[in-house]
Amino acid sequence: MTVKVAGEVIATTNREFRLLEYLTRHPSRVFTRKQLLDAVLPEASYVTERSIDVYVRRVVGYRFEVPRG
């Protein structure tokens, strides 16, 4: 999986990509760790809520905004 940021292609893991996709589909929203885990890692049965911190730390930013145009 890859994403493009400011013209630069960045490789991501499947979980990082799913997190980015979820966040971009819900701009300007705030989520709890549990909400993100349930949305991004529903199949992970042995994951703590703090695990999402690792994925958030690996991707750029915590908030996505739709550019005004």
C-alpha positions in Angstrom: 0.0 0.0 0.0 1.2 3.5 -0.8 0.1 7.1 -0.2 1.3 10.3 -1.8 2.0 13.3 0.4 3.1 16.5 -1.2 4.1 14.6 -4.3 6.2 12.0 -2.4 5.1 8.3 -2.5 5.2 6.8 1.0 4.9 3.0 1.6 2.5 2.0 4.4 1.4 -1.3 6.0 -2.1 -2.5 5.4 -3.1 -1.4 8.9 -1.6 2.1 8.4 -3.3 2.4 5.1 -6.7 1.4 6.6 -6.2 3.9 9.4 -5.4 6.7 6.9 -8.3 5.8 4.8 -10.7 5.8 7.7 -9.4 9.2 9.0 -9.7 10.8 5.5 -13.3 9.5 5.1 -14.2 11.3 8.4 -12.4 14.7 8.3 -12.4 17.0 11.3 -13.7 14.2 13.6 -12.1 13.1 16.9 -12.1 9.4 17.7 -11.3 7.3 20.8 -8.8 4.6 20.6 -11.5 2.0 20.8 -13.4 3.6 17.9 -10.3 3.5 15.7 -9.5 -0.1 16.7 -13.0 -1.2 16.0 -13.0 0.5 12.6 -9.5 -0.4 11.4 -8.6 -3.6 13.2 -11.9 -5.5 13.7 -10.1 -8.9 13.3 -7.5 -8.2 15.9 -8.5 -10.1 19.0 -5.3 -9.7 21.1 -4.8 -5.9 20.7 -4.9 -3.4 23.5 -6.4 0.1 22.9 -3.0 1.6 23.2 -1.9 -0.4 20.1 -3.6 2.2 17.9 -1.0 4.7 19.2 1.7 2.8 17.2 -0.2 3.2 14.0 -1.1 6.8 14.5 2.5 7.6 15.4 3.7 6.1 12.1 1.3 8.1 9.9 1.5 11.8 9.3 -0.7 13.9 11.6 -3.7 13.4 13.8 -6.2 15.6 12.0 -7.2 15.8 8.4 -8.9 18.8 6.9 -10.6 19.2 3.5 -8.8 22.0 1.7 -11.0 25.1 1.1 -11.3 25.9 -2.5 
